[in-house]
Amino acid sequence: MTPGGAWLAALWACVLACVAVGCSERAERAPAADVDRPARRTPSLEEVYAPTAHGERDMTYRARIAPRPDDEYITREPIPARRLVYRMRLLIHSTFGDPPPGTPPAGAELNLDMTADRLRARFLGETWPIQPGAEVRVRRGSPGTYVFDAMGGRHLGPGELSGWFVGERVGRDPFVRVRAPRVPTIGPAPMICRLIAEWANSTYSSISNRCRDGAPPWFRVGMWFGTLSADVTMDLPQSTLRADERDPPPRAEPIDGRVMLSEVLRARLWPATTPTYDPGPLPQEHGTLTIENRAPRKMIIVVDAVPVAWVEAGASLEVGQLPAGQHWVGAQYPFGHRATAPIQVQIPGSFVVER
């Protein structure tokens, strides 16, 4: 054999030896074919269809499809619109007497974004006796409204908005009054009168002329009195005014009720000896009023002629930091009709609404 051939033979022998060693090492590392592998756990149906991670879907919150899709307001192009703000005050039935001196009326805000044929209303503030995150959508030519709140989104037929506000079908329509502007303003505001008519279970034709020359400077629905505080023009994306289930507002958690009055103002409710209010010195001790609403509708609780809280039907709520002693406590419906006459209640103590 030539020297070159011997060198090639030696090289091939080294290559074959390395391959054999590598295969032997892989064979030693590889598990035997008959070794049992641990079975991979199969996730349960609850883990697949009801995950506990962020973004869990709550089937109790649903946005139901509107009877008619709003296909006219689908683009993001800016369109001329108006934004109005009404300062709202909740008035109390006269039979509850007079509130303590210096007590401001319960207030809230009604924010409106609108064009000539669309409107979105947002109820802001802790005084509104409705679920948080409430938004009402109205469009011309489509009877009824579309409502969002903590319970989801749904279409309400003509006049059903008043039942949504009260918590049951309205048997007695609230008092309605709308003041027309004395001089023409930015422009007609027919959608405001449409909203008020739906809210009060009234007819649009009965109040439409009040919005012909502009936004009403004030209006009243039941015991809710609204005063116009802002009316500005702006450009808004068209789709932000569509009046169906699309583009829902941020979701809020449902509640059983809410305290309307701040802790500072609650501490100023002197114990009264008569329903017409007979103040004495401010007590140093405070207590909690436990409210139980057994009535089939939501209630506004009035303490010493001041609305302090609202409670859903069949729910309970605690109102703390009330001056200890005897107070006059009663209840009225969300539109202001008196539900129960005021009675003397010792605080700390409880108050039950039976009807």
N, C-alpha and C positions, 0 to 999 in steps of 0.2 A: 504494500500500500504506500502510496506517495505521501510525503509529509503534509501536503495540502489536504488529501483525503482523510488522513488521520485527524487533522485539526477539525474538519467538519463533523466527523463522527463523534468526536468528544463534545463538540458544541451541542449536537442534537441530543446526546445522552444527558447533558445538564438540563436542557429545556424539558425533556420528558420527566426527569426527576423532580423538578420544581412543580410541574403540573400535577404530578402524583401526590406530592406533599400537600398542595393547596386543596385538592379534592378530598384528601384524608381529613384535613382540618375542618372543612365545611361539613363533611359527614359527621364528624364528632360534635360540631356545634348544632346541627339540625336535630330537632326532636324526632323520636321514633314515630312511625306512622300510626302505631296503635296506642299512643299516649292520649288520654282524654283531656281535651281543652275545656276550661271553664265556660259554661254557657253564658252568652251575652243577655243581660236582663232586658226584657221587653217592657216598654213604658205602658202604664195603665191608661185606660180611656180618659180618666180624670186628668191625667198629666198632659195628654195630647189635646183635649178639647177644653180644658179649664186650667190653663197655666197660671202659676202664682207669680210669675215675673211681672215687671212693669209693663203696662199696657193690657192688663187683663180686661176682658170684655164683660161688662155687666149687662145681662140680658134684660134687666128691668128698665134700662135706659134705652129708648128707641126713638128714632126720628121717623115717623110714619110718612109715607109718600103723600104729597098733596094731591087733591082731586085733579088739579090742572097744573102741569109743570109751567114754570115761568120762563119760557124760552125767549122772551123779549129782552131780558136783562142777563146776558150770559158773558159778555166780553169784559175785559179789564180796562177798556178805554174810559178816560175821564169824561164825565158829563156834568152839566150845571146842576147843582142841588142846593138845598138849604138845611141848615142845622139850627134847631130851636131848643131852648131850655125853658121849661116851666117850673117855677118854685111852687111846690105843693104844700098845703097845710091841712091837717086833719082837724076838723071841728068836732066838738063834743056836744051831745044832746043836752039841751038846757036843763033837764031834770036832774043832771048830775051836780048842779051848782056851779060855783065859781072856783077857778084854780087858785093856788097860792099866788100872792103878788110877785111879779117878776118872772113867772114861769113862762118860757116861750112856747108857742104852739108846736106840736109835733110836726116836723118838716121832712120833706123828701124832694126828689127831683124826677121829672119826666123829660127825658132827652129824646128828641125827634130828628131823624134824618129823612128827608122827603124830596120828591120831585112832584110833577103835576099828576102822576098816576101811581106812585109808590110811596110807602111810608114804613119806617122801622121805628118802633118805640121801645126804649129801654127804661126800666123802672129802677132807679138808683136810690140807695139809702136804706136804713134799717127800719123805717116807719111803715113801709108798704107791707100789708098783711098777706103776702104771697111768697111762694118759694123763691129763693135767690136765683140770680141769673136769668130773670124773666125778660123775654123779648117778644114783642107782638109785631107781626108783619101784615100790612094791609095793601091791597091793590085795587085799583078801579076796575069795574067790570067783573069782579069775582066776589060773590057774596061771602060774608064771614071773614075770618082771620086765620093766620097760621101762628101758633104760639110755641115758644120754647120756654122751659123752666127746668128745675132740677129733676123733674120726672120724665123729661124727654121732649120731643116735638110732635105736634099733632095739629090737624085742621079743626077749627071750631066753626060751626054753622052760624048763620045770622043771629045775632043777639046772644049767642052762647058765651061770649067773652065776659058778660056780667056774671054768669054762673061760675065761670072759672075764677073770677075775682072773689066771689063770696064763698065758694066752696061747695055749692049745690045749685040746683035750678032756682032762679029768682022768682018768687011769687009776688013780690011787690017791687015795681020798678022804682029806681031812685029818682030823686028830683034832679032835673037838668036845666041849666041856664048857661047860655053862651053870649058873651058881649062882642058885638061887631066892632071893628076899629072905627074910630071917628073920622080918620082920614086914610086914604089908600096907603098901604105900606109897600114892601118889596114886591109883592105880587099876590095873586089869589092863593088860598091855602085850603082847597077843598078836602084834602086828605085828612086834615086835622078834624074836621067835622065828621068825616067817615069814622075815624077812630072813636070820637066821643059818642057817636050814635051806637056803635057796636058795644062800647063799654057800658052804656046806660040802657041797653036793650031798647033803644028808641029807633026812629026812622031817620034816614039821612035827609029826606025831603023837608022834615020839620025844622031843621037847623041849618040847612045848606047855605041859605042866604047870609048867615052870620060869618061865613068864611069867604065870601065872594070878593071882598076888597082887601083881604089880607088875613094874617094870623090873628085870632082873637086875643085882645090884651089880657083877658081873664075868662075863666069858665068854671063851672061848678058841676060836679057829679056826686049826688048824695051829699055827704059831709066833707068831700074832698074839694078844696078850693085851690085852683092853679092860677098863677100870675106869670105872664111872659117876662122873662129876664134877659133873653138873648135871641136874636134872629139874624143869622149871618149867611151869606152866600159862599159857596165853595165848590170845587170840583171833586167829585168822588168817583171811584171806579164803578162802572155800571153794575157789575155783578154783586157789589156789596149792598145793593138795594133790592135784589130779587126777593120775591115774596113766597117762596116755597121752602122745602126742607133743606135745600143746599146751603152751604156756608153757615153752619150752625155756630152760635156763640160759644165761648168757653163754658165747659160744663161745671156746674156747682153741685155740691152734695145736698140732698134733701134734709129738711129740718122739721121739728115738731112745733116750732114757734120761735119767737125772738123777743128780747127785751128792747123796747123802743126808746126808753129814756136813759140818759147817761147816769153814771153813778153819782156825779156831782149834783145833778138835778133831783135824783131820787132822795138824796139826803136832805133836801129842802122841803119835802112834803111833810109839813107839820101834822101831827094827829089832830083830827077835827072832831068836834062834838055835835055838829049838825051838818046835813047835806049842803047847806049854803056856806059852809066853811067858817070856822071860828078858830083862828090860829092861836097857838100858845108858844112858849119858848122851845127852841130846837132841842130835842132830846140828845143825849150823848150816846145812848145805846141804840143799836140797829139789829134788825132781824131779817128773816127770809119769809116771803109769802109764797106758799106752794099752791099752784093753780092746777085744777083738774077740770078739763072740758069734756063733759059727758054728752054734750049736745051733738047733733048730726052735722054741724057746720062750724067753721072757724069763728073765733070770737076775739074781740078787742077788749082787754081788761082795763078798767078805769079805776084809778085810786085817787080819791080826793079831787075829782073833776079833771084828772090828768091821765091821758092814755099812757100806760106803762109797758104793755106787752100785748102780743097776739099769740093765740094758741090754736093749733089745728084741731079738727074734730077728733074726739077720742084720745087726745094727747094730754100730757102734763108738762108743766114748766115751772121753774123756780126763779123768783125775782128777789135778789139779795140787796143788801144795803138800804133797806127801808127803815125809817125811824121807828123804834119800838113804841107800841101803844095802840090805841084804837084808831082805825081808819075807816072811811066809807069806801066800800069796794062794790063795783057793779060791772056790767058787761054790755057791750053794744055790738051790732053786726058791722061788717066791714064797710057798708055804705052809710052807716051812722044811725040806723034805727035802733032804739033801745031794746035790749034783750032782757035784762034783769035790772030792777031798781037797786040803787045802792043800799047796802046793809053794813052795819058795823062789824068789823073783823079785827080781832086782836093779832098784832104782829109782834113776834113770830107766830105764824098760824097758817091756816089753809083756807082756800076759797074754791067752791065747787059750782060749776055752771051745769044746771040740770037740763036746760032746754035751749 
